[in-house]
Amino acid sequence: MSLLIKNGRIITAADDYVADIFIEGESITAIGKNLPITATREIDASGKLIFPGGIDPHVHLAMPFMGTFSSDTHETGTRAALFGGTTTVIDFVLQTQGHSLKEALDDWNSRARGTAVGDYSFHMAVTDFNENTKAEIKTMIEEEGITSFKTFMAYKGALMIDDRQMVALMQEVKKHGGMVTVHATNGDMIDYLVAQNKASGNLSPRYHYISQPEVTEAEASGRFADISNYTGCPGYIVHLTCEGALNAVRNATRRNQHVFVETCIQYLLLDRSYYERGFESAKWVMSPPLREPKDQDTLWAGINQGLVNVVATDHCPFMWEQKLMGKDDFSKIPNGHPAIENRMELLYSEGVHEKKITLNKFVEVACTNPAKIFGMFPRKGTIGIGSDADLVIFDPNEEHVLSVSSHHMNVDYSAYEGWPVTGKVKMVLLRGQVAIENGECLLQKGAGQFIRRNKVKGII
């Protein structure tokens, strides 16, 4: 099977030009003006943008949490991602305390292998670092192709590790060429504030926000940067939300340190006012919570300053019935919201169309930087000779409205219901196969591949 895509405006993190793309099998084999090539199928992309397939490095599919599971499986979640122009996701394997990393990986493989529609990889979340876990780090990196290790500085009593474990993990991960990523909020302080609010009878969803003030994230981000700097281990802060936390990263640059930073689409677009909607606010209960408008300004500026490297989703959807578990106690609301399908179109509409970021910056933070940081570049994240033919053909002018009635995520509400968007994904290719066309997914369950990742360079 060969494909010739003609006359598209090709956008990478560095380039912007009109040309043809020739694809043979799974890879791009030629790019040029008016290519004199005959292909099995020819696609005219005149007037359209062509991006690399998006990479969302922060998703939680079929994740166990608070006695239930997130509602998107590896099948439904990766299919929805493809509809939105994301061709590769990185999911989180969660170690259970008292059990091995291998046991956790086997569990996640049993759900993902043979079911994912789009390509996927894994981060390994370490919740119990001990001598046995330490011995598994090398195997994960060198044999399994899992090179990033997630830590939680929050969720006390469940996922949180202490600084002693953090230092030891970083030393071992650095030795074998990996990276440590972090949920950076102060778990002890949050645990205290949650208990204090509950004791005072403050049980509505808005107290989820009040129990996680900006200082809890700013303090933990600075502490993580300090430990990363001391150990020399590459560090990456997931879902950074606020000015105080980004200032901690900015301060780290003064000692010539580079901490990788990810934010999520919701923190760029939504703010704390969503917590003033009664129990409906449970739809937006996530950790960290939505912040203030001033934090949105900071994050957009951080993208343009090169301090914020990635825009992800932290996609972790729960059905409304599951959210109702916390109707009488905000601390029992499953944390997370759906966005895997909306990220690329929202980032284009609110970023590029509204002139907050350039087209090249859009591709950089949605596609290229995740590939570079997590060891998939240049196979993924760019449009180049020999790269996987993961491509998005995009109409920059088509207007549409986001809604639960039209999305493909397995969740019964939209976090962006009624949101007007300019720019629409029209066609998606995954490794040379047409995945999305005319509003239909043409790939079957199991078409997605696990992507083994290379060791971390620590620079982009």
Sequence and secondary structure as in RCSB ss.txt:
>XXXX:A:sequence
MSLLIKNGRIITAADDYVADIFIEGESITAIGKNLPITATREIDASGKLIFPGGIDPHVHLAMPFMGTFSSDTHE
TGTRAALFGGTTTVIDFVLQTQGHSLKEALDDWNSRARGTAVGDYSFHMAVTDFNENTKAEIKTMIEEEGITSFK
TFMAYKGALMIDDRQMVALMQEVKKHGGMVTVHATNGDMIDYLVAQNKASGNLSPRYHYISQPEVTEAEASGRFA
DISNYTGCPGYIVHLTCEGALNAVRNATRRNQHVFVETCIQYLLLDRSYYERGFESAKWVMSPPLREPKDQDTLW
AGINQGLVNVVATDHCPFMWEQKLMGKDDFSKIPNGHPAIENRMELLYSEGVHEKKITLNKFVEVACTNPAKIFG
MFPRKGTIGIGSDADLVIFDPNEEHVLSVSSHHMNVDYSAYEGWPVTGKVKMVLLRGQVAIENGECLLQKGAGQF
IRRNKVKGII
>XXXX:A:secstr
 EEEEEEEEEE SS EEEEEEEEETTEEEEEETT     SEEEE TT EEEE EEEEEE SS EETTEE S  HH
HHHHHHHHTTEEEEEEEEE  TTS HHHHHHHHHHHHTTT SSEEEEEEE S  SHHHHHHHHHHHHTS   EEE
EES STTTTB  HHHHHHHHHHHHHTT EEEEE S HHHHHHHHHHHHHTT  STHHHHHTS HHHHHHHHHHHH
HHHHHHT  EEE S  SHHHHHHHHHHGGGT   EEEEEHHHHH  GGGGGSGGGGGGG  SS    HHHHHHHH
HHHHHTS  EEE  B    HHHHGGGTT GGGS   B  TTTHHHHHIIIIIITTSS HHHHHIIIIIHHHHHTT
 TTTSSS  TTSB  EEEEEEEEEEE  TTT  SSSSS TTTT EEEEEEEEEEETTEEEEETTEE   TT   B
       S  
